């Protein structure tokens, strides 16, 4: 069994590294921003970005690149290789979770092949974006849930651990916090008392991981910044005269009025710049409430789009590529829906948590920017749920009662 899985994983990892090698230099502006901060961390131990506010970027990927830069000379290819290896590890963890939940080799192979060679996920995983790490930390969380399948006792450590994993993901992509409602629903089967305790423990684990970064920002930036200052900026890109359901930061050069440019020029910190963006977005929303509400609903729906939108460079777009993205995305949704239907009685926590996760992500992103790229880190999870439904989740060795769970938490 080990040789069987290792062969598939070797192919997945090799494919990712080969594709990373073909990409050349960075294609997108943000890839270079993360890289430059990481290089400054490696060479100067400074979280800095030339003449811009580095705090606009979430810290996870820059610190990962900075650590890599401490061990070897940092290059775009090595940054892509790091993302490729991380995404391949995420695929491996989903395969491991499938094995723990089903004990079926065919289930493991299906997960590894469908997630490992998902075209859009494969493309995303070898760009220098934090979504590969976001997918990795989500895979870690799901693997922990799979390990927990046979546990007869649930202790406080589980809740703290889940919170830490969500916090690590949020340091790479702050919207990872939208996983919290799904995590809570997933544990509803253990009873309301356990779930409420679990949320408190999860919050403690989240703070344990994010706390040092918050303290750093209080000392260095003199501001309370839990993740980054990109929230206000993306809020503005999502709500202005030229914003649409699939708008990205590509409108940045034409959507900033002169008055706003002057305010940004005089902003003395990343937090101040974020406030400028947020204030102008609020002014626009107050002036166009009906249009803003309609735009929010369109962005909510856009999160479930079937093609890659503007995920690739304009020069790389083609009808064939678009149709491959549509077919594979539709396939992922189809597999997930079928799995949820088959799991609705045997293991209802999986389909309910899946639905809550997607709705929370769509609703949260609708307040900022809603792109297919932001859904991609969660598509391997959808594949896993579909495979679990098709092959069937094996019954746990013993069920956890409400009293046992509550007493365990109390004792700890």
Buried (B, 14 or more C-beta within 10 A) or exposed (E): EEEEBEEBBEBBBEBBBEBBEEBEEBBBEBBBBBBBBBBBBBEEEEBBBEEBBBBBBBBBBBBBBBBBBEEEEBBBBBBBBBBBBBBBBBBBBBBBBBBBBBEBEEBBBBBBBBBBBBBBBBBBBBBBBBBBBBBBBBBBBBBBBBBBBEBEBBBBEBBBBBBBBBBBBBBBBBBBBBBBBBBBBBBBBBBEBBBEBBBEBBBBBBBBBBEEBBEEBEEEBEBEBBBBBBBBBBBBBBBBEEBEBBBBBEBEEEBBEEEBEEBBEEBEBBBBBBBBBBBBBBEBBEEBEEBBEEBBEBBBEBBBBBBBBBBBEEEEBEEEBBEBBBEBBEBBBEBBBBBBEBBEEEBBBBBBBBBBBBBBBBBBBBBBBBBBBBBBBBBBBBBBBBBBBBBBBBEBEEEBEEEBBBEBBEEB
